[in-house]
Amino acid sequence: MRTLSVLLPATLLLAACAGVAPPPPKAGEFAVVGRVAVRYGDEAASGRVAWRHTETDDDLVLSTPLGQGIAEITRREGVYTLVSAKRERMTATDPEQLTEQALGYALPLGGLPDWLRGRAQAGVPAEMRYDGRQLAELRQQGWTIEYLAYDDAGNLPRQIRLTRGALDIRLAIEEWQVAPQ
């Protein structure tokens, strides 16, 4: 459970579907696959993450670097469900409640779909610093989000670091699937 408690925040940043290839995303939807490294206080862990996000659903998978499942998180009809590798199940209608229940601290999951795409969450105060036309740093809801690298076209983040207090999450996004703009 120790690995789960360190890596779970990262699972809430990325997700995927196993088995059959998912359909291409529609406007506002995305799927990402990548690696994550998480440090919380003296604990540290790394793994693989995948996230498929739509306006109404989320499918998240977190696994070890060797591909063994650690946790799955889904959102259906406004209910978030976390299933651990030991098949322990937790549910909540609020993702921050779920992370509080599972980890002992809440994560601001409402902003993550926007943050991954390199933009601030709409309607929430934010401070932004740009490097040319690209967002380099975002501060929102007590989090600092650093954009360390973008794809070749300069549109989608490839390396992101999120920090808040003792929590440090580093993401390396290997594959993006987004709807054509």
Secondary structure, DSSP 8 states (H G I E B T S, - for coil): -HHHHHHHHHHTT-B---SS------TT-EEEEEEEEEEETTEEEEEEEEEEE-SS-EEEEEE-TTS-EEEEEEEETTEEEEEETT--EEEESSHHHHHHHHHSS---TTSHHHHHTTS--TTS-EEEEEETTEEEEEEETTEEEEEEEE-TTSSSEEEEEEEETTEEEEEEEEEEEE---
